[in-house]
Amino acid sequence: MIVLFLLFSWIVDGVVSQLHYSVPEEQDHGTFVGNIAEDLGLDITKLSSRRFQTVPSSRNPYLEVNLENGALFVNEKIDREQICKQSATCLLHMEVFLENPLELFRVEIEIMDINDNPPSFPETDITIEITESATPGTRFPVESAFDPDVGTNALRTYEITTNNYFFLDVQTQGDGNKFAELVLEKPLDREQQAVHRYVLTAVDGGMPQRTGTALLVVKVLDSNDNVPAFDQSVYTVNLPENSPPGTLVIQLNATDMDEGQNGEIVYSFSSHNSQRVRELFNIDARTGRIEVIGEVDYEESNTYQLYVQAKDLGPNAVPAHCKVLVKLIDVNDNTPEISFSTVTESVSEQAAPGTVIALLSVTDKDSGENGQTHCEIVGDVPFKLKSSFKNYYTIVTDGLLDRENADSYTITVVAKDKGIPSLATSKSIKVQVSDENDNAPRFMQPIYDVYVTENNVPGAYIYAVSAVDPDIGQNAHISYSILECDIQGMSVFTYVSINSENGYLYALRSFDYEQLKDFSFMVQAKDSGTPDLSSNATVNVVIVDQNDNAPSVIAPLGKNGTAKEHLPRSAEPGYLVTRIVAMDADDGENARLSYSILRGNEMGMFRMDWRTGELRTARRVSSKRDPHHPYDLLIEVRDHGQPPLSSTASVVIVLVDSIVEGHSGDRGSSKAKENSLDLTLILIIALGSVSFIFLLAMIVLAVRCQKDKKLNIYTCLASDCCLCCSSCCSRQARARKKKLSKSDIMLVQSTNVTSTAQVPVEESGSFGSHHQNQNYCYQTKHQRAELSYLVDRPRRVNSSAFQEADIVSSKDSGHGDSEQGDSDHDATNRGHSSGADLFSNCTEECKALGHSDRCWMPSFVPSDGRQAADYRSNLHVPGMDSVPDTEVFETEEQTGDRSFSTFGKEKSHHGTLERKEFDALLSSTRAPYKPPYLSRKRIC
């Protein structure tokens, strides 16, 4: 049966109206719904000429319109439960329109539900466990049946087999669904009946009625005296739609007074919950935490009822039940949708204001304010949006079009909803506009800055200027040229050229940054219209520096590329040795220099400041450093170009004890120079004064010695003292190095003074006792002939007497200052001796030559016969001055220093004498040798 309801309304100017039809579900193909053309009062014969058609976005596979006669019929079987699920109303919409003039009609088709689905239980057997201690009035939820039909055809009530223990209490949920609870009327006794079986029937309200049945099995359990209890029987939760999986819905908490397993609670969904609820939500059996596991969508359902039971783990556990009502909060998660029905691709600039360009509609799947939309055109375009009906709009021109301003327009329509936050969508259409040629070419920018690296290849491409012309055809064809000008006195055409077709600029020469850093010229763009139009632009060419110049060291300057600097040995760490100064002809990073020590920095003695070029000491100069071994440093100066270039400088650093401040570039103050000169002058004066005093002392000593001594060498030679005048050779003896042994020296009794050197010997004994004068000479085996030196001695003594006297008088006996026992001391005290004649065996000549009074005479022997305390009083060698004995004589065994005076005293050692020393000694005075058996004799 077809029910037709016609609603005809005229809106505004009579171009929009709406029709409403209804058709039952499950109708076969071709079932007539209604005639749109007749119901609208249209002329059926003109439908084809007015292009009667449906809007593409409103078409669906279930209904079809005959465009020839306007008949609306069923195209495919309609299953209301599949299309609209549990919605109370199920509507399909369709839009149709005619052109010439434009008329739009909205058709609404309601799908009527029929009772084509019976109620059904999810399981054929439903089991409920009830403890025998349950009291009358206890309620037990029964698993609900499901009927996909709606309205009166939906589930109406439940029925159960008549019995004495239970009855059903049918209740209605907030969404109108029915559910039943099994109510205990009479206490159960497990010992009498452990299982009860009843038939549970679900009945809908359709005509005729449809039913569904299931077997209800009630198992009676032993008693568990405490059952879990929820805080409240119904919980209400607000949950935003589109909550991600894992979102907490509610944390349930049931308590049980029992202990152990009887008090351990397990949570689960009860059998009342639908399969969809189980797909969207999950409950943790141990914690009672309910979480989202599916996609909750407000547009699908705005409310969900979750039935939860809590059951302990004890025997005969009785579950507790509660209901969780989840209300979804609509979230603005659907953006508006824009659909264009007709679009005009081009429009003339002569089109009158109000010309229709396009027809569009806007929809939003959200509800409430989230589904309310506002539509507008964005941008400064000569078009506006005009509302036609509900969510339909037309785009019309809003004034005259001018192609000189724009040859085309992109019209962007934006639709926004009123949700928070607001969502928006946009769609654009492009409309072409024709125009005439009245625009000159226009450069993209009035000034072009072109950067060209120096050393470029002549003819290389450097840049491209570009101009645009909004005209079309020949009026938009552009040619480029360079305007004549001079650059450094030469034509610009010798520097650059331009491609007239594309505006490409080329360099005609290789640029050098150091000669030309920048230049400018004008380019012109001209179209091919009649008359032709043109415009100009300025091109500034900037030459970019390239790292083509290596650094040049300008300080310090040196010979042959090597600079010499001085470094005091006492310089502290951080002492400024010198500063390397370099320059680079490049610019920027190419001229930024860094300094480093390439080689020669022995043990890190120096450090170089890489930025300033200052060369400083890193530590003190080693005291062991050879001052004649300078530091030879190779300094590298490197720029920061790519690739970097470098130069080197050799710096030789010479160690000095002190340095004149003026030699260093940064220490050359006038004050430092004056201080340095003052110090040098002081040193010169001090050295001169010391030298003068020393010379004066020498003169005084020489004069004094000259007064005290008399020279008579002939008398000395006439006596038996053969070796009294040998002091002149004493210094020559020191230079001799050849050692002599006692076997080389012979003691010979002399009979002739001219042939041998005589040495008077006095036997030991008291003064005035028996003594014998014998002349002995000591001569070597190899140089006996040299004793003839004494024969010629008188002829030479006159010229050297005073010289020898000066030398001898300026020295002591070699044993320190004039102490008691030294020859000088004895000479001084000669006048204080006793009245005895101690000089009977020594001549005046010997005395005049500065020899002591003990030289040839025996020392004074006390009357008690005691020997002198020091052996040195027993022997004196004329001419042997203050030269230490250790420089002349030494023993073979190197056991200690030996003097000529002690030679041969120890019998266990054979004394030796340097050969060279002995030769020198013989060449002068032939110093006498004192053998051990003469230790108590006096030699004169």
PAFIVO-690632 format. One record per residue (C-alpha): x, y, z. Coordinates in steps of 0.1 Angstrom, whole numbers, plus 5000, padded with zeros to 4 digits. Layout:
BEGIN
XYZ ...
***
This chain:
BEGIN
500050005000 501450344990 500750645012 501250974996 501551295014 502051614993 503451935007 503752214983 505252544993 506452834973 509553014987 510553374980 510353414942 508653074935 511652884923 511952634952 509452384966 509352054985 507451724982 507151455008 506451085000 506350775021 506950415010 507050085030 510349895031 510949575012 509049694981 509949534948 511649704919 509249934899 506950004928 505350344921 505950614947 504550924931 504751164901 506851464909 505851654877 502151614883 502351694920 504252004912 501852104884 504552104858 503852064821 505051714813 505551794776 508152054785 510251844809 512751744782 513152094768 513752234802 516351964810 514451814839 517051614860 518051524895 521051674914 523951424912 524851454949 521251354959 520951044939 520750704956 520450344944 517050274960 514850534941 514750654905 513050934886 511750894851 512951224835 510451194807 507251194828 508451274863 507450944879 509250834911 509550454916 511550204936 514750094919 516049854945 514549674975 514849895006 515849745039 514950005065 517049835092 520149845070 519750205060 518650375093 519250105119 517250195150 516350545141 512750635147 512450795113 514150705081 514250965054 515750975019 516251305001 516351394964 516751724946 515451784911 515652104890 514652254857 516352514836 515052804815 514152944841 516052764869 513652594893 514852364922 512652114940 513451904971 511851564975 511751385008 510951015009 510150845042 510750475045 508050305066 508950015089 507049685085 507049405111 509449185091 511749085120 510748875150 512548925184 515448695190 517648595220 521448585215 521448225229 518747955229 519647855265 519848115292 521348005325 520948185358 522548065390 520748155422 521848065457 519347895479 519748165505 518348425481 515348605497 512048665480 512048985460 515648935448 515849035411 517948865385 518449025351 517448815321 519348835289 517349065265 516048985231 516749205201 514149315175 515549535147 512149675139 511150015154 507950175167 505049945173 506849665155 509649665181 509949445212 506949505235 507049255264 508448935279 506548625291 507648325312 506047985319 503747995349 505447875381 505447905419 508848065424 509448335398 507648605378 508948855352 509049225358 509249395324 510849745324 511450015298 514850165293 515550535286 515750475248 512350285248 513849935248 512249665270 514149435294 512949185319 514149095354 513348755370 511948825405 512048555432 508648505448 509248205471 512548085487 514347815469 515547485484 518347315466 517746985484 514246975469 514947105434 518347205422 517347315386 514347495373 513547525336 511147775320 510347905285 511148265281 509148445253 509848785238 506748945220 506849245196 503949485190 503449435153 500349305135 500449015135 502748965165 506048795162 507748615190 511048465200 511748215227 514648075247 515047815275 515647975309 517547745332 517747835369 520447655389 520047665427 523447705444 524547655480 524547965501 527248245501 525948465528 527448795515 527048925480 529049205463 527349545465 527849855442 527850205455 524850285434 522650085410 522850335381 525950525370 525750805344 528850895324 529351165298 531851055271 533051265241 532551085208 535650975190 537350895223 540450685214 540750325225 541850295260 539950595272 538550535307 534750535309 534250465346 536050275374 533450055391 533949945427 531849675443 532549555479 532049215495 532249165532 533448805528 537148715530 539348515507 537848395475 534348475488 535348835489 537348845457 535149005430 535148945393 533449205370 531749125337 529149255313 525749095320 523748915293 521549225288 524249405268 523949405230 526749285207 527449645197 528049745233 530649455236 532349585204 532649935218 533449875255 535449645276 535549585314 538549455333 537449145352 539749225382 539649605385 536149695372 537649945348 535550005317 537450135287 536650225251 537849965226 535950075195 534950395177 532150565194 530250795171 527551035182 525951025147 525450645151 524050655187 524150915214 523450685243 524750335254 523550135284 526049895299 524849625324 527549515347 527549235372 530049175401 530448825414 532748685441 534848375437 533348195466 530947895462 527447965453 528348325445 525448565440 526148835415 525449205421 524249415392 524449785382 523749985351 526150235335 524450495312 527050635288 525950955271 528051065242 528851425238 528751545202 532051655190 532451875160 534251605140 532551645106 533551925083 530952075061 530751945025 530352164995 528952034962 528652224930 525752144907 526552374877 529552594869 530152844841 533752824830 533953164814 532153494815 532353804794 533654134810 530354284796 528254054817 525654244838 525854234876 523853944890 524753694863 524653344877 528053164876 527452854897 524952664919 526152484950 524852314982 526452275017 525751995042 527151895076 526651555093 526951685128 523851785149 522952105167 525252395164 527952165151 525752095121 524752455114 526852615086 527752955073 528952995037 530953285022 533353374994 536753465004 539153704987 538654034969 536753914938 533854074920 531453794930 528953734958 527053444973 523253444972 521153204993 518453024974 516852764998 518052625031 521552505023 521552594986 523452894972 524153064938 527353254928 526553574909 528653864896 528854164919 529754444895 531454494861 534454274853 537754424840 540254204823 542954464826 542854384863 542454014860 542053774831 540653504854 539253464889 539553184913 536453184934 536953014967 533852924987 534352855024 531752685045 532152695083 530052525110 529252675144 530952415165 533752475189 536252465175 534752555142 535552335112 535652465077 536052345042 536552525009 536152464972 537352674944 536252724908 538052924881 536253174858 538053314827 537553674817 538353814782 539954164778 541754404753 545354494750 546054804771 548754694795 552554754791 555054484801 555954494838 559154364853 558854124882 560954374902 562154724895 565754664906 567654334901 570754264923 572954024904 575953864921 578753734898 581853564911 585053724898 587253534873 584153424855 584353274820 583553534793 580153464778 578853294809 575253324819 574853544850 571153614855 567653634838 565353934840 561653864835 558754084826 555053994824 552254134803 548554054813 547554084776 547353784753 548653704719 550953944702 550154204728 551853984753 554953894732 557954064750 561454144737 564354254759 567154504753 569954694772 569955074771 573155244761 575455364789 579155384798 580955184825 584455314834 584555504801 583555204780 580155104765 577954874785 577754644755 581454544761 580554424795 577154234792 574654124766 571054014768 568953754749 566053944735 563653654737 564053534773 565953814791 569053604798 572053814807 575553714798 578953844809 581153944779 584453964799 586053824830 585454044860 588154124886 586854224921 590054404928 589454634898 585654664895 583454584924 580054674909 578254844881 574654924869 572754944837 569054954825 567154684807 563954744787 560954514780 558754594750 555654414738 554554364701 551254544703 550254854683 551355094695 554054904714 554454964752 557554924772 559054944807 562554964822 564354804852 567754854868 570254574870 572954614897 575854374891 577854304922 581154134917 581653864944 585153824957 586953494950 589853364971 592453424944 594953614964 597153454990 598053635022 601153855022 603353895052 604354255057 605954245092 608354165106 610654225077 613854035073 616553955049 615953685023 612453625037 613653555072 613053785101 615253785132 613953855167 615653845201 614353665231 615753725266 616553415285 614753555315 611553605296 608353505315 605653295299 603453515278 606353735267 605553905234 608353805210 606953965179 603754015159 603153875125 601254135103 599854015070 597354145045 595153985019 593854164987 590653964989 587554065009 585353915036 586053565047 588653545019 590653815037 590053695073 593453555083 594553305110 598153255121 599752935133 603252785138 603852535111 607152385124 610152465146 608152505179 610352285199 608652135230 605852395226 608052685235 605852935218 602252995212 600653195184 597453395187 595653275156 593653595153 596153875161 599353705150 601053775183 603853535190 604453475227 606353245249 604452955264 606952875291 610352985304 613452925284 615252615296 618552695314 620152415294 619252575261 622352655240 622253025233 624052975200 621152755189 618352985179 614752885174 613852865137 610052905134 608052865102 604853075106 601853005083 599253275075 596053115061 592853285049 589353145053 588453125017 587352814999 589752664991 591952845017 595253005005 598353045028 601753195030 604653125053 607253345070 610453235087 611253385120 614653315137 614553385175 617953435191 618453395228 620153695245 620953765281 619154095278 617454285250 617354645240 613854745241 614154935209 614654615190 611154505196 608454685177 605954705205 608554765233 610355055218 609455325241 611955615246 611955555284 613055185280 615855305256 617155555281 617155295309 619055045287 621655305278 622055405315 622655045325 625254995297 627055315308 627155205344 628654865334 631355035313 632355275341 632454995367 634654775345 636955065337 637255155374 638154805384 640754775357 642255105367 642455015403 644054675394 646654845372 647455095399 647954815424 650354635401 652454955396 652555015434 653654655440 656354675413 657755005426 657854865462 659654545450 662154755431 663054945461 663554645484 665554425460 668854475443 669954305412 673354155410 673253845390 676953815384 677753785421 674953525423 676553315396 680053355410 678953185442 678152825445 674452885443 673852745409 670052765409 669453095427 668253285397 665853045381 662553225389 662053335353 661452985343 659052895370 655952975349 657252785319 657552475341 653852495348 653052425311 655052105310 652851805312 655251515308 655851325341 659351245355 660250975378 663150985403 665150765380 665451055356 667151285382 670751235392 672551395421 676151475409 678851645430 679951945412 683552065408 683052325382 680352585383 680252635346 679552265338 676952165364 674452325386 675752315422 673552275452 675152335486 674052075511 674152105548 673951815571 671251825597 672251925631 672152205656 673252555647 677152575649 677552205650 679652005625 678552055589 680051995556 679652205525 679152005494 677852115460 675251895444 673451945411 670251765400 670151695363 668151465341 669651185321 668351325289 668851695293 672251725310 673351955282 670752205292 672652295323 674852515302 671952755305 673552875337 676652985319 674653235298 672453335326 674553645336 674053805302 670253785304 669553865340 669954235336 667054275313 664754045332 665654115367 662954365374 660354165356 661153855376 661154065408 657654195400 656353845394 657953695425 657053985448 653353975438 653053615449 653453425481 655053085485 651952915472 650552815506 648253105511 648753465522 651953555540 651653315569 654253205593 656552975575 655953125540 658853285521 657153615520 656553625556 660153525563 661453805540 659354055558 660753955592 664353925582 665354225602 663954075633 666053755633 668653685659 672053815657 673353495642 674353515605 671753315587 672853435553 676453325551 675853095522 673653315501 674753615480 673253955478 672253885442 669953615454 668453845480 667954115454 665953885433 663453845460 664453505474 663753455511 666353435537 665653065539 666352995502 669952865504 670652865541 669852615567 666952715589 667652835624 667952535646 667252595683 669952505708 667852215721 668252045687 664552055678 663652025641 661552285623 657752215625 657152235588 659252055562 658752345538 661352535558 663852275546 663552355510 662852655487 663252665450 664153005436 661853115409 658952895420 656253145427 652653095441 651652835416 650052545435 652152235436 649352025424 649552185390 653152065385 653751735403 651651435411 652251075422 651950775399 649250625420 647150955420 646650925457 646751295464 648351625454 652151625455 654451935453 657951935443 658851995479 657351665490 658551465460 660151135472 659351175509 657150855510 659150545503 656150345494 655450575464 657650685436 656951045428 656651155392 656851485374 655251605342 657751585314 656751925300 656852085334 660251945341 661652055307 660452405314 661952395348 665252285335 665252545308 665152815335 666552735369 666652365372 664752345404 666452125429 665151785439 664951685475 665451315480 664351135512 667951115526 668151495523 665051565543 667051725570 669451915548 669252275537 669852355500 671152695490 
***
